[in-house]
Amino acid sequence: MSAPPTVSDWYQDWFDEDYLALYPHRDDREAVCFVETIWNKLKLEAGITVGDLPCGTGRHSIAFAKLGAQVTGLDLSEVMIRLAQESAAGLYPQPRFLQGDLRELPFSTEFELVVNLFTSFGYFETESENERVFAELVRVLLPDGTLLIDTINPFWLIDNFSPQEIIKTDEYEAVIAKELVEDNRRVIKKVHLTRQSQTRDITESVRLYQTEDFKNLIARHGLHLLEFWGDYDGSLYSKTTPRLILLARK
């Protein structure tokens, strides 16, 4: 196990084999269902250009590609990109996967749909860095293109909050302490992971967004709000739904 990163850069080293072993339930089925919901509700067609940013292990990228999309996935984690490439081997159309930073995307304006999924927004400590990510997602979006950002609903999280969680797998035991800070606008998760007498500590820190936060962001960056979904079936958002999913048009 590698040395722990600082809180401010926790995301740089966490998304590796340890992370995947700890959360093995994050399989393809949920990704396929969500992508099919996006495809049907937005009336997408084969050949559409999709940016999956970040892409993780490529679950959603592969589901989009199987429907005929031209997909580009990017992730900071070398491990995730390698696994995505292996999972997509032989697939047509073939997704392309690149390693990179969301704050400085190596693309021009080229996507008809940009997706940021599974609470992958808000990883940075400062508002300026998080907004820089938002600006980059908008920049690479073609005119009339759609931006979709999927985050946890902070109201649902507060109502269902548990300060501690213990996860045991065949290889690992993880004790996870959780805390809501900054007036419930950030969640801190301290993960103590034990594997074969070796330990590793990671502190996750994720900014929580409400609908008004997203409305302000899209207004500053020239987007038009379409709607908010509250779950992966495309149902409308309310304060009791588990997800807060932004859909906006450039």
LINGIFEN-V344171 format. One record per run of one state. SS is the DSSP state (@ for helix, = for strand, . for the rest). FROM is the first residue (numbers start at 0). LEN is the number of residues. If there is no record, write none. Layout:
[[SS | FROM | LEN] [SS | FROM | LEN]]
This chain:
[[. | 0 | 6] [@ | 6 | 3] [. | 9 | 1] [@ | 10 | 4] [. | 14 | 2] [@ | 16 | 6] [. | 22 | 5] [@ | 27 | 14] [. | 41 | 7] [= | 48 | 5] [. | 53 | 5] [@ | 58 | 8] [. | 66 | 3] [= | 69 | 6] [. | 75 | 2] [@ | 77 | 10] [. | 87 | 8] [= | 95 | 4] [. | 99 | 11] [= | 110 | 6] [. | 116 | 10] [@ | 126 | 13] [. | 139 | 1] [= | 140 | 12] [. | 152 | 1] [@ | 153 | 6] [. | 159 | 4] [= | 163 | 5] [. | 168 | 4] [= | 172 | 9] [. | 181 | 4] [= | 185 | 10] [. | 195 | 2] [= | 197 | 10] [. | 207 | 3] [@ | 210 | 10] [. | 220 | 3] [= | 223 | 6] [. | 229 | 6] [= | 235 | 1] [. | 236 | 6] [= | 242 | 7] [. | 249 | 1]]
